[in-house]
């Protein structure tokens, strides 16, 4: 599973950020790289807080463009 940066407390906050054009990137610690283009599954918020949301994101040139 991967995460997004910045760290959003809710999926709603992630969706709003992407909708308003904020640059959101995906990373996967310990797993390696994520694709620059395509679909990835992310979760949040980051450790040490418990994960409380999960999302499918579309990535274009390394930046999240949509959230499901």
C-alpha positions as CSV (number, residue, x, y, z in Angstrom):
1,X,0.0,0.0,0.0
2,X,1.1,3.5,-0.7
3,X,0.6,6.9,0.9
4,X,0.1,10.5,-0.3
5,X,2.1,13.6,0.5
6,X,1.1,15.8,2.1
7,X,-0.5,13.7,4.8
8,X,-4.3,14.2,4.8
9,X,-6.4,13.3,7.9
10,X,-9.4,12.3,5.8
11,X,-10.2,11.1,2.3
12,X,-12.5,14.1,1.9
13,X,-9.5,16.4,2.6
14,X,-7.5,14.6,-0.1
15,X,-10.3,14.9,-2.6
16,X,-10.7,18.6,-1.9
17,X,-6.9,19.2,-2.3
18,X,-6.8,17.4,-5.7
19,X,-10.0,19.2,-6.8
20,X,-8.5,22.6,-6.1
21,X,-5.3,21.8,-7.9
22,X,-2.9,21.2,-4.9
23,X,0.1,19.1,-5.9
24,X,-0.3,15.7,-4.2
25,X,2.3,13.0,-4.8
26,X,2.3,9.2,-4.0
27,X,5.1,7.3,-2.2
28,X,5.5,3.8,-1.0
29,X,8.1,3.5,1.9
30,X,9.9,0.2,2.0
31,X,8.2,-1.1,-1.2
32,X,10.0,1.0,-3.8
33,X,8.8,3.3,-6.4
34,X,5.2,3.9,-7.6
35,X,4.3,4.4,-11.2
36,X,4.5,7.9,-12.7
37,X,1.3,7.3,-14.6
38,X,-1.6,4.9,-13.8
39,X,-3.6,3.8,-10.9
40,X,-2.4,3.3,-7.3
41,X,-4.2,2.5,-4.0
42,X,-3.4,4.7,-1.1
43,X,-4.2,4.8,2.6
44,X,-4.0,7.4,5.4
45,X,-3.3,9.1,7.5
46,X,0.4,8.1,7.9
47,X,1.8,6.1,10.8
48,X,1.7,6.4,13.8
49,X,-1.9,7.4,13.5
50,X,-4.2,4.5,12.6
51,X,-5.2,4.3,8.9
52,X,-8.9,5.4,8.7
53,X,-9.3,5.9,4.9
54,X,-8.4,4.2,1.7
55,X,-8.6,5.5,-1.9
56,X,-7.9,4.7,-5.5
57,X,-6.0,7.5,-7.2
58,X,-5.1,8.2,-10.8
59,X,-1.5,9.5,-11.3
60,X,-0.4,11.6,-14.3
61,X,3.3,12.5,-14.5
62,X,3.8,11.7,-10.8
63,X,0.9,13.9,-9.5
64,X,-2.5,12.7,-8.3
65,X,-5.2,13.9,-10.7
66,X,-8.3,12.1,-9.4
67,X,-9.5,10.3,-6.3
68,X,-12.1,7.5,-6.0
